[in-house]
Structure formats: structure tokens, C-alpha cells
Amino acid sequence: MHKRQNKIIHFFEVKSELGAGTYGASLGIDAIHFASIQHQLNIFENNPIKRIEAPLEWNFEHGKNYEYAYNIDAIIKIYEQIVHDLTQLIQQNYFPFILGGDHSFAGASIKAIRQAYPDKRLGVIWIDAHADLHSPFTTPSGNLHGMPLATVLEVEKITEPLNHVSEQEMNQWNHLCNLGGEDILFEDIVYIALRDCEQPEWDIIHKTGIHYYTPEQIQNFGIEKIAKYSCDYLEKCDLIYLSFDVDSMDPSVSTGTGTPVPNGLSLEQAKLLLHYLWKSQKLSAFELVEVNPLLDCNNKMATIAANIIAELIYSNF
């Protein structure tokens, strides 16, 4: 079994795409497994695995039955299971290596860590092209993979509503936000490779002073300094949760993902960044999401993801 510090790495897989706008993200985890076998990386053979899987029919049974929070009733069920199971795993002294379909369930991962460590201050490093700070009150799409951080920040208190959200939908959103441990602080978030936000998200970032690094800053400072600056910024935090959306990388690399954005990280930059952050003694969980083989060619994205995972879990630090 592979270890980080004195903890055994435990894969925690969330096979779902209920929060995404396109089909295919739920297949990303199996695509990574396939790439690991094909290239003899042996990622999963010697590590325990827990998988949560949303029945495929939920995509059709629940469908878009809420105008500004598609599938939220089904997503609540997955959130509840993640919070319960991941909290237990953490309390058993495992290190969670989380593989997700779409990014909507990252909020549940944060809630689980907060529940497992209620007295610890949690910092979040969010490596993503997008801020994921929307709520049903501001979303232009209704897709919850654009809302995971909003579920742990109470953004509604500082945003001007743009959408008329029904009472039933509002109650479901409040239920989702109140699952698990306490919220995190705006000042305990760092974005890396952020470059595609709607105005309501920029308003939240600027009002609250959320720390972020754009591609231009990465170019100016270099990726290793950005990694160091991020850790230094979160110095007051006891723990760090790292979420890596593959769309943080440039579309020339992230060929198989749902929302690619130009001017992203190169593969070399992504690897240097993740290796630096992986060494942090405060790292409490690592997450990789949004591999979509239906949008890919020859499983390229999953192979890149599998190689990144292998390099991390086999590394010495």
C-alpha cells in the first residue's frame, strides 16, 4: 500500500455527472482505471478503494426538474453519502485520494473534512479555470458543477440575486448547504489558473478578497513560486484540501473535459505545481475531477490523469 506520511492512501471515487452540463464525466474514473492497466501503472492494485456511484437512471428520472439547480434532489443524496463515508474514512486515519466525475461534489468533500476535524482550520487550494462560486440565485446554466464552493461559503449573503428561485428549490439548496461540517472562510481559499468567471463570481472574489492567481501571474512568477506563495498564504490553516480540475490545464493538454478554457497550465506546470503541493505536511485530501472520455480521443485525458496520480503516489517526500 502507498502512504503519505503515516497514512495509507485510500482512493475515494464519486462516479457521477449529475452536476455537469454534458454527459461523460461519470465515465472518467473507469477511463483512468483503464489507462492505469494499459500502461502498467499499478495505481489501484495495492490501495483500498471506496466508490460511490449515482445510478445512471437518476440523470433521466430527476432530470432538469429545478430551473436553477438541476438534479439537486439526487445530488443531495450523493452529498449525504459522501459526507458520511468520507468522514469515516478520514477518522480511520486514511489519506483520501478523491476521484470525481463532475466537480459538483467537491463541496461534500470539504464538508466531510470539516466534520472529521471540527476544531481545525481548513484551507482550500482550487486549481481550476473556473471559480465555481455560483448559486441558484446567480447561475447562468443551472449546473451544480459551477456551485460546489458556494455550498460551503454562504455566498447568497453577499450577492445580488439574478434569478427568481422557487421556494422549493431554495429549500433544497439550503438543505444541501447545511449538510456536514461548518463552512470555510473566504480568506482560506486560493485559486490557481483562474481565468473564466462570470461577473457575479468576480463580484464575490473582489468583495471578500479571495486570493487567486491568473495565467498571467503564473507566467510572471513561475509555477513553483505560485505553489510556495499559495502555501504561505494559507499558513494560518491547520489543514489543506487540494482540488484539481483537469480544465485548469490548457485545452492542448486537457482534450477530454467538459469545459476547456484557453491559456491554461501546461502539463509540465501542472505536474510541478501538484508535486510541490503534495509535499505539504498540511495536505489532508487530494481531489482530481472532470475527466470526460466521451469528449476525448484515444483516452488521452485519462492517461494524463493516471500518470499524474502515479507520479504522486509513488513519489518520495
Secondary structure, 3 states (H helix, E strand, C coil): CCEECCEEEEEEEEECCCCCCCCCHHHHHHHHHHHHHHCCCCCCCCCCEEEEECCCCHHHHCCCCCCCCCCHHHHHHHHHHHHHHHHHHHHCCEEEEEEECCHHHHHHHHHHHHHHCCCCCEEEEEECCCCCCCCCCCCCCCCHHHCHHHHHCCHHHHCCCCCCCCHHHHHHHHHHHCCCCCCCCHHHEEEECCCCCCHHHHHHHHHHCCEEECHHHHHHHCHHHHHHHHHHHCCCCCEEEEEEEHHHECCCCCCCCCCCCCCCECHHHHHHHHHHHHCCCCEEEEEEECCCHHHCCCCHHHHHHHHHHHHHHCCCC
